């Protein structure tokens, strides 16, 4: 499958992060163009398929904005005000339009990690 997908796991609670807002941006230099806004489902994934696929899956620079602060507050975790993590930006490039790009987020109130998954 040639597409862009993501999912979010809440490592502090040991489960998928449900209800987390994600915005996908296409970068034009330092200017960001909003492509879509989605929310994670009970599995920490996006309903309706990939974030980008088919003709929309193009080479270029992109940014995923994970709205972690709102999700963590809603999950009932005790946080500082302002929270240590709020909106987590992950900028990445798509160079091979014949490949699948998966950008997961592993999240806790005080840290996160990501990688290019499969």
N, C-alpha and C positions, 0 to 999 in steps of 0.2 A: 504494500500500500504506500503510495506517495502522498504524504499528508503531514500536517502538524497537529500533534496531540499533547495533552498535559493531564496530570492528576496531582492531587495534594493529599499527603498523609500527615496527620497530626501525631507526631512522635511522642509528645507529652502524654496524650490520652491513649495512644496505641490503636488508633482507628483512622479511617478516612475522614478528611475534613469536609463536612457537608455544609453547604450554604456559603462558601467562600467566593467572593466576587473576584473575577479575573477580567482584565481588559487587555486586548491584543492591539498593539500599535505597529504600524509600518513606519520605519524611520526614513526620513528624507533629509540627510545631513543631521542636524540637531532638532529638526522639526518632526513632531510625531503626529501621525494621522490615525485616528481611531478606526479600527476595522470592525471590532465587535466587543460586546460586553456579555459575559456569561457567568453563571453560578455553578458551583460543583454540586453534584447529586449525592445521594447516600453512600455511593461508592468512591467519592472524592474525584469523580470524573465528570465530563461534560456530556449532557444529553444532546442528542441530535448529531452526533458524529464529530469528526475532526474540526479544529478551529480553522484550518485552511485545507482545501483539497481541490483537485481538478484544475481549472483555469486560474483560480485564486492562489494556488500554491506556486509562488514565484520566487526566484532567487532575490536576495536582498537582505537588509538588516531589519530586525524586528525587536519588539520589547513586549514582554508580558509583565503586567502590573498586578501583583497578588495583593489584595486588600486584607492583609493578615490581622491588622489591629481590630477592625470591625468584627472579623470572625472570632478572634480570641476573646474579645469582650462578650460576644453573644454566647460563647461556649461556657462562660461562668468561671474562667480562670482568673485568679487574682493577679491584677496587673498594676503597674505604676501608672501615673498620669503625668505626662503622656506615656503611652506604652513604649517600651524599648523598640519593638518592631511595629511599624504601621503599614505603609505600602512598600512592598518589596519589588523593585524593578529588576528584571533579568533581560539584558540585551544579548542577542545572539544573531548569527548569520545563517541564512540558508544558501548554500552554494550548489547543492546537487538536487535538482528537481526530480530526479528519478529515485530518491531515497525517502525514507520515513524519518521524520524528526519528532522525537518525544522529549518534552522538557518537564520533568516532574519536580515537585517541590516537597521536601521533607521539612516540616515546620514544628517549632516549639516556641514558647513565649520569648525565649532569649537567644534563639539561633535558628538557622535554616541551612539546608544544602540543596544542591541541584546537580544535575549531570545530563548528558545526552543519552537518553535511554533508547530502547528499541521497541 
